[in-house]
Amino acid sequence: MKNILLIGGTGFIGRHLIEQLNKEHNQLILFSRNAPTFELPQGVLTIQGNRMHLKNYRAQFELFKPDVVVDLIPYSQQDAEDLLEVFQGITSHIIALSSADVYKAYQIFHGSGEAVIPGVLNEKSELRTKMFPYRQPEQFNDLMYDYEKIQVEQTLLGNGNIDVTILRMAALYGEHDTHKKLSAYIRPMLTGETEILIPEHKAHWRWTRAYVKDAVRAIDLAISEPAARNEVFNVGAAKTYSQFEIIELLKALTGWKGEIITVKQNIISDAPNEFEEELTKDEYDYGQHLVVNSQKIRDMLGYKESVPYIIGIDKTIAYEKSLVDNEKQTQESE
């Protein structure tokens, strides 16, 4: 049993992580700005506060004496610096969630105009040279304005006092996904649409995904395995499917009878306005695949998927179906 402090555990990953760590009889304490929208297991402690003022809570953290701190939301260099300052002398291990958006391939995908990088991305692949990938002038003072996982990683790994594990997550999906990464395809199938249109250039694009409970498995191993310390790991599915292949799988699992139609770029038929924009814009370079290699964590920590790929997809469909059914019931009762 370990004392584990979670920072930002009220979201998509957090609810699944809390469930798993609690099953293993760890003592958990959750530090978050907002109260959880789900019921916490008995015995999980909470401190409600803003991570921008993390230093104000050092005394409480010191009383808990965490064996490991899992930061689910380190967005900026300042976040990383505060983390090191606050937990110096309190814990010996920090696990920080990062993202595959640190790689230069992500920069190219977002339209930098540079030559496409072929092959897969491993932990030694080139990183982005353009910082702050989501910064917009109108976002000043927004959390995403200073978002930069490269700075987070470099700051944490550069410290000489606390062991650090960096987990670079692929695109996550699963139950309670707030970003609804697969909803755009699942919902039309569940609501009886007759066709799904996808731009031809996007249909063949490959982007590594990970089922949320597999991501939790990676975090769990990073907590328990000494070999995880002072290492960087990619976390993603063993195989990366094209967008078209994923839609075909969703179709088979939902029993949808509609048609998947690939449309050539700039050829518009009866498409809604937002889809016309998707077809015609050149913001993304779909020739740049984002295929993440996770062999390192498999070899060093014994990581493997908690359930077969098809089961994770099916559970995601079941969750989406529950949402659609609840919406129908609400509409019928009004």
Order of alpha helices (4+ residues) and beta strands (2+ residues): beta-alpha-beta-beta-alpha-beta-alpha-beta-alpha-alpha-beta-beta-alpha-beta-alpha-beta-alpha-beta-alpha-beta-alpha-alpha-alpha
